[in-house]
Amino acid sequence: MLAEVFIALRDDAQTSIVERLQWDEETQGEYTGPVGDREYKIFRYMQNRVERQKLFKTPDIGGNVWHLWAIVFESNLPAVQVELDYLAATYPNRIIIAGAFIWNWGDMACRQAGTQLVIDTRTVTKTWSVLNPDYQPDPAEPNFDDRYVLRITGDVEEEYVSGHTGTPTYPIHPNTIDFMPDVGEPPVPATELVDVNLLMGQPPRNYL
């Protein structure tokens, strides 16, 4: 099981965390700044931080600029929750737990931590490709048919996530929408949460 946590940092907290992550004791000496080992261990888990953070907006909320971290943890999830609760309680004005998602490889969606997905079925119209059983590309022969692939449209039953049961451990914060990139042309602020970034093999997040 894997967990992904959205953590929003106020600009001054962002600066301090990044400084600690980039600190090189070999060339800079012992780190004596404000970020302790406990906080450092959480934020060092974010993969490809610089590029992934560029995908999200950095909104002004309450007169401060905020940054979104999407951190994935692969083991010892109860211990991770203890650390997240510590962050939220210790830095309530500088750190926001903006949402948390859990999944196993092959799941239909990432569910919010503390919930279970509700999966229903529906009929949808889809178009798909099949090999043409009558394919015969030689015009000199009878029954000429050079269509190697046929496109078929029809109604099919599919499963989908219609919601969830249970109470999220970390409900999606109202300001999470502010980190979503603008949409449309000309660009306008997003009105719904979208999957800005997913790891390879990660199913879509359930925001319902």
Steps between C-alpha positions, in 0.01 A plus 500: 500500500618851417394837634528843342460812711439855380683737737474875449783716633494872562780679315728544804460134594571404138824699507613336823416146388672541162808644669521195728448256211776666299740541791841337445681448828825415319525848351271702730569347836245377753142612435374720785184643339137477615405171329549202728576142400137401555369746241790434264426127486145562376579746223802314363262232368369720218632377166603742225382790717606793285331379182186367668443819697510699177182318394303662782418867549644695793195699613479794736284387790439740785783727389758221477629295208454122542663199334361148454701185569373161377695243703469123452573254781533126437522347847428543871192713435387517867835660586456746213161604640660570837749731331233675293292565810813638667559741212140620498496554877844662524475736202127574457558835330780389268409142398168361373429132440293562186398139426623142515445205265564126529523233230635162399637434153209400276234693696236689303576823686695646789259521792518769762668367814236378743242418230397215273400548137143448385514327159191488276434400139362704212435468129716718278554531127856429391691452178770235476713324240491134389688312231292461183421127458434559128829676430607422145724771348549359151261681259558230241343240725130462594356671807751785503511669840812694596377613842744335739332652806130575553365768733190392692269718708263353754366501853708328768469454875781654704582534866565846642558669833181675607614616842632370829397384844667595824659823617828624346787507747617824340205658315586687183566856609280771344810681370633194314313627191722810504805287416345356183642644174288737296287350224368611161603768256533768616600331828257529789515357854401134528160424650561132577784288630694310234790256492781739421759229550485122547786259548544225242232242577321718754121493451303827491419664833146495630399853601130422560 
